[in-house]
């Protein structure tokens, strides 16, 4: 089995400048659950790596975040997929922690916990900080144009090796053709 890392907001579900603060606000992007199902069925292990500064801002607590993630897990299962684990940074942007993207700490924690080297492992995101974290961790940066992806692409400054796809479904179509070893 091979590993695939996904950002959450803007990749799997609709993003919001007001933050996703409850399961009712969590809405999958069209085709994302089916993409996760197709990848799971093709033998890929899927984990999520997401900044969640809404916790530090007091917009929601860890219990509510777990409820949101439960809704995401259920949606993936209903589509025939599986999200193996979710890693998140609860800190504010100014906290200078090692786990908040664009720093690679969260991705390195995935590497440690799953005992899988990140070299060549795709990390799909919609922001420059996602691409920077992927490159810094030695992973494969993949930008999708959903969420903030179009603005990110248009602003430039992406790591040289960044691949770009319309959405998670388009990337999944390409990746599912490559059966994991």
N, C-alpha and C positions, 0 to 999 in steps of 0.2 A: 504494500500500500504506500501511496505517496501522500504528502501533506499539502494542503492548500489553506492559506490564511486570508481572511476577509475582514475588511473594516465593516462596521455595521451601518451607520447612518449615511445615506447617499449611495450605498452599494447594495445592501439587502433590503432596506426599508427607506421610505421617503424621509428626507431630512427636514428639519425645521429650525429656523433661527431662534425660536422660542424653546427649543429642546423637546425631546420626546420624554414626557414626564409621567406617562401612564400607559398601560396596555391598550387602552382605547385610542391613544394617539399613535400607536405603532401600526403602520400600514406598509405591507411589503410592496416593493417596486414590481411592476408587472413583469412576470417571467423569472423573478429571482428565486422563488421557492422551487419552481420547476427546474431551474438551473442547478440548485443545490441537490435536488433529487437525482438529476441526471449524473452529476459528478459523484455522488455517493454510490450510485448503482454501478458506476464505472470503476469503483475501487479507491476513490480519493477520500482521505480523512480531512474533514473541514473543521477549522477552528476560527473563532472570531477574536480580533484584537481591536478594542475600541476605547477612545478617550471618552470619559463620562464626567466632565467637570461640573455637571449639574448637581452632583453630590456635594462637592466643595462649595458650590454657590447656594446650597440649601433648597434647591428646587425640587429635589426628591431624595429619598434615602436608599440605602442598599437593599432594603426589603422591597421597595417599589421597583428598583432596577431588576431585582430577581424576578418580579412578576412580569415585567416587560420581556425579559429574556425567556421566561416560561412560555409566553405567547409566541415568541419567535421559534422556540423549540417545537411547540405543538404544530405550528404552521409548516415547518420543515417536515415533520413526521407525516402530517396529513398529505403532503405532496409526494411522499415516498423517499424523503431524504433524511439526513441526520447531521446535526451540528454536534461535534464531539465535545467541544469545550469553548468557554468564553473567558477571555482575559480582558480586564479593563483597568484603566487608570482613573481613580476617583478624584485626582488632584486638580487644582486650578492651574491655569496657564503660567502663573507667576511663582509656582511652588518650587521650581527647579528640581523636580524629582527625576529619576532616571527612567521611569516607566511611561512618561507622557511622550507620545509621538510629537515631534520628529526624532526624539532620542530613541535608540534601538532597544532599550531595556525590556519593554514588554515582549518584543519579538525574541529577544535572547532568553527570556523566561520560558517562552513556548519551547524553544530549542532545548533548554535544560530539562524541563518537565517531561517532554515527550521523547527526549534522547534522539532527536533527529536533527542532523546538521541542516542549516538553513540555506546553504549554497544551492542556488537554482530553484528554491521553493518559491512559488508565486505568492505575492502579497498583493491583493486587489484592493484598491482604495480610490477615493475621489478627490483627494487633496494633496497638495505639495508635501505636507508633513507626513502623509502616508508613504509617498514615494521616497522621501528622504530617510524615513525609518527603515524601509525595505533595503535601500542601498547601503545604509550604515550597518545593517545586520548581515549583509551579504546575501540577502534574498533577491528575488526577481521582481522588480517594481512593475505593476500592471495598473494603469489608470483606466477607469471607466468614466464615460461622459455623463453619467447620471449624477444626481446630487450636485455637488460643486465641481464636478469633473470638467465641464466645458470651460468654466472660468479658470480653472487650474491649468488646463491645456493652453488656453489663450494667453495667460499671463507669462508662460514660458518658465525657464529655469529648472525644468525637470531633469532628473539624473539621465545621463546619456543613454542608458540601456532601457529606459521606460517604454513599455509596450502600451498601446492605446486601443481600447475596444468601445463600442457603443454602450454596452451594458454588461452585466454579469452573465446574462443569457448568451450573448455573442462570444464572450470569453469561454464559457462552459462548452459551447459547441466545438470550439477549436480544441479545448483541453480534453474533452471526453473522447475525442478521436485518438488521443495518445493514451493508450491503456497503461496504467501504472505497472511497474515490474513487481 
